[in-house]
């Protein structure tokens, strides 16, 4: 009988773990609903916080690790198509992240019996902020991103960044779970016993949350603007629907033919274009390098054909390219350094010979684009190289391109998932973001919508428009309020011509001025409260010893 109760108890714990992971994945764009089920985000952590009450402090490490792996294997299942090691690396990373975070949530539950839910809420926001930092920084899965289509609510991102939205979304889970936890170790039918008492006692915090939501919505509605009084410029966004890295010279020729065909159609249909944009690394051969050094005749001829084509046009071209330069390395030898770059060509000015204006990607994808620990972890480095990893060097300059009245910067692919990147561009004078991405490798609309959902926040945070030219989707235009104003169907060859407002003043939102300060405050507050709780627990133990 006792064994059966233990199995039942353990079975409930597993159910709580799985349901929280499912809610987490389904609240975001995913395989169930391509744009996500955002209402689930408000209850996603209820099962998790209840589970934390039911498990022991020691076992919380293992439960946390399993929860992290399950979360990200369901949520980012498309990583299997990115790189042979990508899913294993992410699963291992989140095993350790949650193996540390869940025990901290457990300590909050122990140290603060009455108001632990507030500490847990702060811990979660602080965790979301910390996980985006450093070499392993990964913004996918922040709970605030689930609200990307709730335009009035997400306007507070212009003040607090995505952390403000995450704070509003996460609080109901912590509050509701706190009312269930006193009886959560009893049979399921008893879980809600006492919830009414809790709700009445903690009505102040619930009322405060309601007022914050009302204030956020009021602010969001009041900030809406149609920009009809602002002059516009038309941009052509090219979507070739191909993964440019698959294939050799013949594939490069095929892709160039597609890009040229779509560009010609866009220019013919829109003679007033200010700019034509090709996606990230749409043209693989290193344009300047192969024109300058001519190591391969076939590649040189393809590069020359491209440059001749651009030089005959009447509109500038922004092209994603694997750029390269010669440089002396740390070993003292001359070597080629590669960069994931955006090159701006102005016909009859800087095309032949090629002297494009350029931006080099500053925040590279860990492990698959960049691994700075070759000497410290040679085995990992060799494993990455053996799996055909293409490493790039990091750029350093937040370039702002001036073109036909536009002043824009180019966050390349992964970069538009980080608010600090677009904030840096805005502080350097950018008044438009032109994102170029390649998510074609995933063959997943969920992956592409997850990426788009984060781009929306970059526009809101800075109050600047964004356009996206992608290999296979989601090619789109985003208003300064985060509204998708135009979008091309995914996984088709095509182009999208959009009119973007031409701003003359620099962005001065609170987020541009102060950045991710709310995430930092939440992290510091959570650490301080845990330290206070620990000290208090030690003192109480000594008194009773």
Secondary structure in CASP SS format (residue, H / E / C, confidence):
PFRMAT SS
TARGET T0000
AUTHOR 0000-0000-0000
METHOD secondary structure of the structure
MODEL  1
X C 1.00
X H 1.00
X H 1.00
X H 1.00
X H 1.00
X H 1.00
X H 1.00
X H 1.00
X H 1.00
X H 1.00
X H 1.00
X H 1.00
X H 1.00
X H 1.00
X H 1.00
X H 1.00
X H 1.00
X H 1.00
X H 1.00
X H 1.00
X H 1.00
X H 1.00
X H 1.00
X H 1.00
X H 1.00
X H 1.00
X H 1.00
X C 1.00
X C 1.00
X C 1.00
X C 1.00
X C 1.00
X C 1.00
X C 1.00
X C 1.00
X C 1.00
X C 1.00
X H 1.00
X H 1.00
X H 1.00
X H 1.00
X H 1.00
X C 1.00
X C 1.00
X C 1.00
X H 1.00
X H 1.00
X H 1.00
X H 1.00
X H 1.00
X H 1.00
X H 1.00
X H 1.00
X H 1.00
X C 1.00
X C 1.00
X C 1.00
X C 1.00
X C 1.00
X H 1.00
X H 1.00
X H 1.00
X H 1.00
X H 1.00
X H 1.00
X H 1.00
X H 1.00
X H 1.00
X H 1.00
X H 1.00
X H 1.00
X H 1.00
X H 1.00
X H 1.00
X H 1.00
X C 1.00
X H 1.00
X H 1.00
X H 1.00
X H 1.00
X H 1.00
X C 1.00
X C 1.00
X C 1.00
X C 1.00
X H 1.00
X H 1.00
X H 1.00
X H 1.00
X H 1.00
X H 1.00
X H 1.00
X H 1.00
X H 1.00
X H 1.00
X H 1.00
X H 1.00
X H 1.00
X H 1.00
X H 1.00
X H 1.00
X H 1.00
X H 1.00
X H 1.00
X H 1.00
X H 1.00
X H 1.00
X H 1.00
X H 1.00
X H 1.00
X H 1.00
X C 1.00
X C 1.00
X C 1.00
X C 1.00
X H 1.00
X H 1.00
X H 1.00
X H 1.00
X H 1.00
X H 1.00
X H 1.00
X H 1.00
X H 1.00
X H 1.00
X H 1.00
X H 1.00
X H 1.00
X H 1.00
X H 1.00
X C 1.00
X C 1.00
X C 1.00
X C 1.00
X C 1.00
X C 1.00
X C 1.00
X C 1.00
X C 1.00
X C 1.00
X C 1.00
X C 1.00
X H 1.00
X H 1.00
X H 1.00
X H 1.00
X H 1.00
X C 1.00
X C 1.00
X C 1.00
X H 1.00
X H 1.00
X H 1.00
X H 1.00
X C 1.00
X C 1.00
X H 1.00
X H 1.00
X H 1.00
X H 1.00
X C 1.00
X H 1.00
X H 1.00
X H 1.00
X H 1.00
X H 1.00
X H 1.00
X H 1.00
X H 1.00
X H 1.00
X H 1.00
X H 1.00
X H 1.00
X H 1.00
X H 1.00
X H 1.00
X H 1.00
X H 1.00
X H 1.00
X H 1.00
X H 1.00
X C 1.00
X C 1.00
X C 1.00
X C 1.00
X C 1.00
X C 1.00
X H 1.00
X H 1.00
X H 1.00
X C 1.00
X C 1.00
X C 1.00
X C 1.00
X H 1.00
X H 1.00
X H 1.00
X H 1.00
X H 1.00
X H 1.00
X H 1.00
X C 1.00
X H 1.00
X H 1.00
X H 1.00
X H 1.00
X H 1.00
X H 1.00
X H 1.00
X H 1.00
X H 1.00
X H 1.00
X H 1.00
X H 1.00
X H 1.00
X H 1.00
X H 1.00
X H 1.00
X H 1.00
X H 1.00
X H 1.00
X H 1.00
X C 1.00
X C 1.00
X C 1.00
X C 1.00
X C 1.00
X C 1.00
X C 1.00
X C 1.00
X C 1.00
X E 1.00
X E 1.00
X E 1.00
X E 1.00
X E 1.00
X E 1.00
X E 1.00
X E 1.00
X C 1.00
X C 1.00
X C 1.00
X C 1.00
X C 1.00
X C 1.00
X C 1.00
X C 1.00
X C 1.00
X H 1.00
X H 1.00
X H 1.00
X H 1.00
X H 1.00
X H 1.00
X H 1.00
X H 1.00
X H 1.00
X H 1.00
X H 1.00
X H 1.00
X H 1.00
X H 1.00
X H 1.00
X H 1.00
X H 1.00
X H 1.00
X H 1.00
X H 1.00
X H 1.00
X C 1.00
X C 1.00
X C 1.00
X E 1.00
X E 1.00
X E 1.00
X E 1.00
X E 1.00
X C 1.00
X C 1.00
X C 1.00
X C 1.00
X C 1.00
X E 1.00
X C 1.00
X C 1.00
X C 1.00
X H 1.00
X H 1.00
X H 1.00
X H 1.00
X H 1.00
X H 1.00
X H 1.00
X C 1.00
X C 1.00
X C 1.00
X H 1.00
X H 1.00
X H 1.00
X H 1.00
X H 1.00
X H 1.00
X H 1.00
X H 1.00
X H 1.00
X H 1.00
X H 1.00
X H 1.00
X H 1.00
X H 1.00
X H 1.00
X C 1.00
X C 1.00
X C 1.00
X C 1.00
X C 1.00
X E 1.00
X E 1.00
X E 1.00
X E 1.00
X E 1.00
X E 1.00
X E 1.00
X E 1.00
X E 1.00
X E 1.00
X E 1.00
X E 1.00
X C 1.00
X C 1.00
X C 1.00
X C 1.00
X C 1.00
X E 1.00
X E 1.00
X E 1.00
X E 1.00
X E 1.00
X E 1.00
X E 1.00
X E 1.00
X E 1.00
X E 1.00
X E 1.00
X E 1.00
X C 1.00
X C 1.00
X C 1.00
X C 1.00
X C 1.00
X C 1.00
X C 1.00
X C 1.00
X C 1.00
X C 1.00
X C 1.00
X E 1.00
X E 1.00
X E 1.00
X E 1.00
X C 1.00
X C 1.00
X C 1.00
X C 1.00
X C 1.00
X E 1.00
X C 1.00
X C 1.00
X C 1.00
X E 1.00
X C 1.00
X C 1.00
X C 1.00
X C 1.00
X C 1.00
X C 1.00
X C 1.00
X H 1.00
X H 1.00
X H 1.00
X H 1.00
X H 1.00
X H 1.00
X H 1.00
X H 1.00
X H 1.00
X C 1.00
X C 1.00
X C 1.00
X C 1.00
X C 1.00
X C 1.00
X C 1.00
X C 1.00
X C 1.00
X C 1.00
X C 1.00
X C 1.00
X C 1.00
X C 1.00
X E 1.00
X E 1.00
X E 1.00
X C 1.00
X C 1.00
X E 1.00
X E 1.00
X E 1.00
X E 1.00
X C 1.00
X C 1.00
X E 1.00
X H 1.00
X H 1.00
X H 1.00
X H 1.00
X H 1.00
X C 1.00
X H 1.00
X H 1.00
X H 1.00
X H 1.00
X H 1.00
X H 1.00
X H 1.00
X H 1.00
X H 1.00
X C 1.00
X C 1.00
X C 1.00
X C 1.00
X E 1.00
X E 1.00
X E 1.00
X E 1.00
X E 1.00
X E 1.00
X C 1.00
X C 1.00
X H 1.00
X H 1.00
X H 1.00
X C 1.00
X C 1.00
X H 1.00
X H 1.00
X H 1.00
X H 1.00
X H 1.00
X H 1.00
X H 1.00
X H 1.00
X H 1.00
X H 1.00
X H 1.00
X H 1.00
X H 1.00
X H 1.00
X H 1.00
X H 1.00
X H 1.00
X H 1.00
X C 1.00
X C 1.00
X E 1.00
X E 1.00
X E 1.00
X E 1.00
X E 1.00
X E 1.00
X C 1.00
X C 1.00
X C 1.00
X C 1.00
X C 1.00
X E 1.00
X E 1.00
X E 1.00
X C 1.00
X C 1.00
X C 1.00
X C 1.00
X C 1.00
X E 1.00
X E 1.00
X E 1.00
X E 1.00
X C 1.00
X C 1.00
X C 1.00
X C 1.00
X C 1.00
X C 1.00
X E 1.00
X E 1.00
X E 1.00
X E 1.00
X E 1.00
X E 1.00
X E 1.00
X E 1.00
X C 1.00
X C 1.00
X C 1.00
X C 1.00
X C 1.00
X C 1.00
X C 1.00
X C 1.00
X H 1.00
X H 1.00
X H 1.00
X H 1.00
X H 1.00
X C 1.00
X C 1.00
X H 1.00
X H 1.00
X H 1.00
X H 1.00
X H 1.00
X H 1.00
X H 1.00
X H 1.00
X H 1.00
X H 1.00
X H 1.00
X H 1.00
X H 1.00
X H 1.00
X H 1.00
X H 1.00
X H 1.00
X H 1.00
X H 1.00
X H 1.00
X H 1.00
X H 1.00
X H 1.00
X H 1.00
X H 1.00
X H 1.00
X H 1.00
X H 1.00
X C 1.00
END
